Amino acid sequence: MKKTVMSALLLLIITMCAAANGKVGVVFVGNSITQGALLAEPQTDAPPVKAARFLADKTGEAVEFRNCGVSGATTLDFLPVADRLFNKVITAADELKGEGCQLLFSISLGTNDSACTGPLGAPVIPAQYYTNLKAIIDELMARYPGSRFVVQYPIWYSPTTYNGAMYLKTGLERLQSYFPMIEQLVRSYSVSHPRQVFGGSRAGFDFFKDNYADYFTEEQGFAGVFYLHPNKEGAARLGEIWGDGLLKALGGELTLMSFNVRNGCGFDGKRDHERTAAVIRQQFPDVVAIQEVDSVTRRSGNRFVLAEIASLAGMEYTFAKAIDYDGGEYGIGILSREKPLSVARHALPGREEARAIVVAEFNDFVYASTHLSLTDEDCLASVDIIRDIASKYDKPFLLAGDFNAHPKSKVIKSFAKDFDILTDISENTFPADKPSETIDYIMIYKATNPGIGRVNSNVVNEPAASDHRPVVAKVKLP
């Protein structure tokens, strides 16, 4: 026990000293996608370049990086015992360490592991993929105490992919079988090495799948046209996704957002899911509480609106029904960078319309989205229900949504007894064109707040995408 405490203290001291130096060093481990294959100017446009720039912009710190992406590389190529590419990583890390950097490792491997034939060791079964990643991380941890790791989820490739290596549909299915292995690996390290190993965002897979024509370079192969390598725009988007994971690993800010999206219908009467998603993307939130969204209703053309917005925003989605509506369902949801560990829906009172709250649990916090009744009595009854729900969690419980209540109302005063409001109540949120009321909030349950500090908050200046303006709060995890 004493040895464990001393080790944790040493890790904390090393990390704090590096952070105080104000310099971050990132080693990107990966394949041709990391390398920037097919980009005209990979030295300025490859995903690691964009990720490092994103991290520098968000932290305000100097960020140095080394791109150790190698075309065709698998997890086997980077194994310490393989004597192939691991030394390249060591050289890069030693250079950055020598400059006094806080070391981060971004590992994006799996695409070539999933191939049917071609790359070293392919096809790699999921269990072996797990073992290989663990061997790489364990050795780097031993060499560089205090370093942190982000295991990035591989992105989608087309089931027609067949160049020098054969991937095809079978490879794509195998690639997705690695995702639970990444989750399992991160969970394991969260116990043995808390806050050292993090998972990236799974949402990048769906984003590139749904938008391949715009974000990939079209290639010709043995099975026809295929899509494997991001183009310049795709590399920039992937860099942002990787950068967000690195920011989280640094113990940086957590960006919270709440947005009543009016089912993707703007204040101008135009239904535009891309516009809604763009508003979200511009804030680059970690989680978003969503209100007023359809699931396969006739008025929405039988489209799953939340899933479409999530794909366009590059995020995971969780939907919860409030009511049955127009042949489908209508309700609330949560968008998130990482997949929730668990999700729960609870009914709330609403005499004019049934209401609900959806609660998503993540590794370090819990996020809840709600849209309360227009009736004060129902809202006050909801406060008690929500307080009871929050009390059952031992992690920071964050609540966000459209509360249909003003800051001085009985409802908000009742919430304030047990919740701290993180958003600025002096900034109005409704109606979007000329806001005159504050009815949208982000809060944290006092009893589960371990010292999360608010960095800042704002109401997004967006007058057209919905009839509400989104609210954003940035907090610092302890």
N, C-alpha and C positions, 0 to 999 in steps of 0.2 A: 504493500500500500504506500509506504513512504517513498519507494523507488518510483512508483507511478506518479505521485504528486510532484516529485522533483523533476521528472521527465517533462511533465506538463508545464511546470514553471520555466524550465529551460527553453521549451518551445515558445512559450509566451514572450520571454525576454528576447530571444533571437528575432521573432517576428516584429516585436515592438521597435527594436533597434533598427531593423531594416526599413520599417515603415517611417521611422523618424528621419531616415536619410532622404526620404522623398523620392526614391527612385525604384522603379519596378522593372524587372527583367522577365520576359516571357520566352520560353522555348516551345516552338510549335512542332509537334511530332505528327507526321502524317504521310500521305501519299501524293499522287499527282494533283489532287484537288487542293491540298495544302500548298504544294509547290507552285501552283498557278499555271498549270499546263493549258496550252492553247490561248492564253492571254497574250496580247501583243506586247504589253509591258508589265510582266509579273512583278518586277521590282517596285512598282508603284501601285499595282492593282490586285495582287494576290490577296486572298482572305486574311493571312496574318498581318499584312500591312494595314488593312482596314480595321482589323480587330485591335491592333495596337493603338491606332489613331483614335478609335472609339474610346478605349480605356483611358487614354491621356486626356481626352476632352471631358470625360465624366469625372475623373479624379483630380484633374488639375496638376498631376504629377508627371515627371519625365518618365517615359516608357521606352525601354530598349527591348529589342526582340531579335531572335534568330529563327530563321525558317529552315527546319530540318525535314521538310516534306520531300519525299523521294518517289518518283513515278514507279508504280507497280508494287510498292511496299506493303507488306502484311505485318501482323503482330509478330510473326516468327522472325522477320528480318530485324526487328528491334529488340529481340530477346537478348539480355545480357550475355547469355552463354553462347549465342549464335556467332558472335564475333563478326558481325556484318555492319549494322547501322547504329548500334548502341553507342559506339565510341564517338560518332558524330554528335549525338545528343550530349555526351559528357563534355566534349570540347566546347560546345555552345554554352552549356551551363557554367563551366569553369570561367569562361570569358565574362559572363554576366555577373557571376559571383565576385570575380576580381574587381569589378566596377562598383561593388557595394550594393548590388540590387537585391530587393526582395524577390526571390525566385518563384515563378509560376510556370507550370507545365500544362500546355494544352495538347491533349492527345486525341487525334481524330483518325482512328484506324478501323477497318472492318469492311470497307468496300471491296478490296482485293481478297480479303479472307473469304468473302462470300462467293467468289467466282467458282464455277464448276471445274475449270481447268486453267492453267497458266501460271499465276503467281505462286511464290514459294509457300508450300503447305496447303494450298487451296484444293478442295474446300475444307475450311476449318469448322469443326462442329462447335456449337454454342459453349459447351463446357470447357473446351480447349481455349476458346476465345477468352473466356473469363480467366482461366489460369495464366494465359500469356499476358493479359493486361496487368494482372496482379503481380506477376514476376517483374515486369517493367517498372511499375510504381514502387514496389517494395525496395528494389535496388536503388532507385533514385531517392527515396525517402532516407535510406541508410547513408547515402553519400551527402545529401543536402538536408540536414535537419531544419525544420521550420519552413521548408518549401511547401507549396500547395499545388493541387492538381485539379484540372477540369477534364473529365472524360466526355468529349463531345460526341453526340449521337451522329452516326453517318446519315447522309442525306439520300434521298430517293435517286434511283437511276431507272431508265426505261427498261421494260422486260425484253426489249429487242437488242440490248447492249451485248455486242460480240465484236471485239476488235482483235488485238493479239491474244487476249484472254476471253473465255466464254463465260458470260454471266447469265443472261436470259431470265426467264420468269423464276426458275428454280433458285438462282442466285439471289434474286430480289427477295424471295420468301425467306431464304436463309439469313439475309442481311437483317430482316426484321426480327428474326429469332435471337439476335444479339441484344436487342433492347432490354429484355428482362435480365440479361446477364449484367448489363451496365448498372441497372437499378439495384441488383443484388450486391454488386461490388461496392457501390457507394454506401449502401446500408451497412455492409460489413465494416467498412472503414469508419463510419460514423460512430461505431462502438469502440473500435480499437484505436483510432486516431481521429478524435472529434474535430470537425471543422478544418480538415486538411484535404479531403477528397470530395469533389462535388460533381454532380452530373450536369451536363449542358442541357440544352432544350431539345426535346423531341419534336417540337412543332416545325422545325426546319424541314423535316422529312415531308410532311404534308404540304408545306408551303411550296417546295420545289416540285412536288408531284402535281399540284394543282396549277402551277404557273410555269411549267417547263418550257413552253414556247417562248416566253419572254426572258427567262433567266438562265437558259442553257445554250451552249453552242451546239448546233446541229452537226452530227457526224455520220459518216457512211461506214457501215460494217458488213460483216458476213450475213447478217440477218436483216439488212436494210438500214434505214435511218435509225440512229439511236441518240440518247441524251445522257451524258455522263458528267461532263465538265461544265461548271458555271461559266457564263460569259462575264464581261466586265461588270454589268449590273448585278448579276447573280453573286459574283465574288464579293461585291460590296455588301450585299444583303447578308451573305453568310458570315462575313467579317463582323457585322453588327451582332449577329446571333452568338457567335463565339465570344465576342467582346463582352456581351452581357453576362455570360457565364463566368468569365474571368473577373468581372466586377464583383459578382457575388462571392467568388472565392477569396477576394481581397478583404471581405468583410465590409464591403462598401454599402452604398445606399440601397434601400428597398423602395421601389417606386410603386405606389398604390394609386389606383384610379377607380372612379365610379362614373358611369355614363348611362343615362336613360336615353337609349338610342331611337326611341319612337319607331321601332321595327324597321330601322333603316330609312325611314321617310323624313326628309329634311323639313325645316321650317318653311322652305320654299315649295313644299308639296312634292318634291321629286324623290323617288325611291332609288337610292344609290348606295349599295353596300360597300363599294370600293371607297367612296367618300367617307363613310363611317369608319372603315378599317384604317384609312389614311390618318384620320384624326387620332386614332389609337396608336398607330405606328410612330407618329411624330413625337409622342411622349415616351416611347419605349418603356412601358410599364412592366413590372413583374407579374402583377395580377390586376384584373379589371372586374369590378362588379357591374353587371349588365342588367338593365331593366327594360321592360316592354319589348319583348322579342317573340316572334312566331316560330312555331315548328309545324311545317307542312300544312299550313292553312290554305284555303282557296284564295284568300285575298293576297297571299304571297306567292301564288302560282305553285302551291305545293312544294315550295323550297324550304329547306331547313336553314333559316336565316342565320342563326347563331353559328352554325358550322361554316357557312360561307364567309361570314365576317372573321371568324377565327382563322380560317385558311389564308385569307387575304392579309391578316395581321401577323401571321406566322406564330400562332399560339394554340395551345390546347383549349378545349372547351368543355364546359359542364352545364347542362340545361336542367331546369326544374320547372315543372308545370305549376301554374297558378290556377288556370281554368281551362276547360275544353272550349274551343272556339273555332267556328267556321270550318268544320271538318278536320281540324287538327288541334293543336294546343298553343297556349299563349302563357308567357311567364317571364322568368328571370334566368340569369346564368352567371357564370364566372369564366373569364379567359385567363390563362396562366402560361408562363414560360415552361414550367415543369408540370408533369402529370401529378395530380393529387394522390396522396396515399389513401385517402378515403373521402367519400362524399355522402352527405346526409341532407334530406329535404324534410322540412317541418312546416305544417300548416299554421297559418296565422289568421286571426279573425278579420272579416271584411264583409259588412252587410250589403254594400253596393257591389262588391266583387270579391271573391275569395282571394286571399293573399298567402304568401309563402316566404320562407327564408331558405336559402341553400348554403350549406356550410362545407367548405373544402379544407381538408387538413393537409399541410405540407410538412416537410422535414422540420422546419424551424418556426412555423407559425400556422395559424388558422385564419382563413379569410371567409367572410360571410357576406352574401348579397341579399338585399331585400327591397321590397317596394310596398310601403305601408299604406293602410287604408286612408280614405279621405275623411273618415269619421274619427273624432278625437277619442271617443270611448273605445273604439277598436284599437287605435294606436296605443293607448295607455295599457290596454290588456296585452298588446304585443310586447311592450317593454318587459313585462314580467316573464313572458315566455322566453324572450331572447336572453334575458339575464340568467334564467335557469339553464339554457343551452350553453351559454358561455362558461358557466361555472363548472361544467363537466370536463373542460379541457385544462391541461397543465402546460399549455404553450400560449404564447401571446395570441389573444383572440381579437381580430380586427373585424369591424363591422362597417359596411358601406352600402349606400343606396339612396333611393329617393324616399325620403321620410314623410313627404307631404306635410311638413310642420316647420314653422318659423323658429328661429333661435330662442325667442322669448316665450314660446308656447309651453303649455303644461307637459307636452310630450317630450320635448327636448330637455326641459328642466328635469324631468323624471329620468331620462337617459343619463344626464350629467351627474347623477348621484353615484353611478357605477361605471361610467365610461368617460374617458377624456376625449374631447373632440380634437382631431388632428388638422382639420381643414379650417381655413379662416372664415369665420361666420360673418365677417363684414363684407365679404365679396358675394354678390348675388349670383344666382345660378339659373333663374327662370323669370320670364321667358327668354329664349336664347337671343332674340334680335336686340332687345333692350331689357336686360335683366333688372328686375325690381324686387325679387324675393329670393331668400336663401332657403332651399328645401332639400338640397343634396349634401350629404355629409360622409366623412370617413372618421371612425372612432376606434378606440382601443379599450378593452375591458380592463379596468384598473387592477383587479385582483390577479390578472395574469400578465401584467406588464413588468418584465424583469429589468427595466431601465432603457427601453427603446426611446430614443430621442428624436423629436421631429427636427428635420433639417430645414424644410420649408414646405409651403403648400401654395397652390394657385388654382384659380378657375381658368380653364382654357378659353382663350378668346376665339370661340368658334360660333358664329351667329347663324349658320345655315344648316349644318348637318343634322340637327335635331331641334326639338323645342326646348331642350335643356342644354346647358353648357356643362361639359365634363369637369369634375373636380379631381385634383391630383395632390397627393401628399407624399413627400419623400422622408423616410425615416432611416435611422441608423440602428442596425442590429447590434446588440451588446456583444 
